[in-house]
Amino acid sequence: MTTPECKTPEEKKCCPCRKMPALFLILFGFTFLLREAGFISQHVAGLIWPCIVILAGAQLMFGHLCKCCKTE
C-alpha cells in the first residue's frame, strides 16, 4: 500500500506517518493498563513494551520515507 502524495498542508496533517507516534504511545500505556488490571501477566507485558519501543524507534527512523514527508 502506497501513500498518495500530499499536496497541501492539510493533507500532510492526515498522513498516516503523522499518527504513528500517538498510536505507539497509546499502545505503550495500554500495555501497562492491561497488566495492572490483570488481563495480561507481568511476563507478557515485559515482552510487549520493548517491542512497542522498538517499533516506535523504527518508525522515527523510516517514517520520513513516505511521499508526504519527502516534500517537506
C-alpha positions in Angstrom: 0.0 0.0 0.0 1.4 3.3 -1.0 0.6 6.7 0.5 -0.7 9.2 -2.1 1.4 12.3 -2.5 0.1 15.1 -0.2 0.0 18.5 -2.0 -1.5 20.8 0.7 -0.5 21.3 4.4 -4.0 19.9 5.4 -3.3 16.7 3.5 0.1 16.4 5.2 -1.6 16.5 8.6 -3.6 13.5 7.6 -0.6 11.4 6.6 -0.6 8.1 8.4 3.0 8.5 9.5 2.0 11.6 11.5 -0.4 9.4 13.6 2.1 6.7 14.4 3.9 8.3 17.4 0.5 8.8 19.1 -0.5 5.2 18.3 2.7 3.8 19.9 2.2 5.9 23.0 -1.3 4.7 23.3 -0.2 1.1 22.9 2.6 1.6 25.4 0.2 2.9 28.0 -2.5 0.3 27.2 0.1 -2.5 27.8 0.7 -1.3 31.4 -3.1 -0.8 32.0 -3.8 -4.3 30.9 -1.0 -5.6 33.2 -2.3 -3.7 36.2 -5.9 -4.8 35.5 -4.7 -8.4 35.5 -5.6 -9.2 31.9 -2.0 -10.0 30.9 0.8 -11.2 33.1 3.9 -9.2 34.0 6.0 -11.5 31.9 3.8 -10.8 28.8 3.9 -7.1 29.5 7.6 -7.3 29.8 7.8 -8.7 26.3 5.3 -6.4 24.7 6.5 -2.9 25.8 10.1 -3.3 24.4 8.6 -4.3 21.1 6.5 -1.2 21.1 9.5 0.9 21.8 11.5 -0.8 19.0 8.6 -0.2 16.6 8.4 3.5 17.6 12.1 3.9 17.0 11.9 2.2 13.6 9.0 4.5 12.7 11.1 7.5 13.7 14.0 6.3 11.5 12.0 5.3 8.5 8.8 7.3 8.8 10.2 10.1 6.6 10.2 7.8 3.6 6.5 8.5 2.6 5.8 10.9 -0.2 4.3 13.4 2.1 7.3 13.7 4.3 9.8 13.8 1.4 8.3 17.0 0.1 8.8 19.0 3.4 
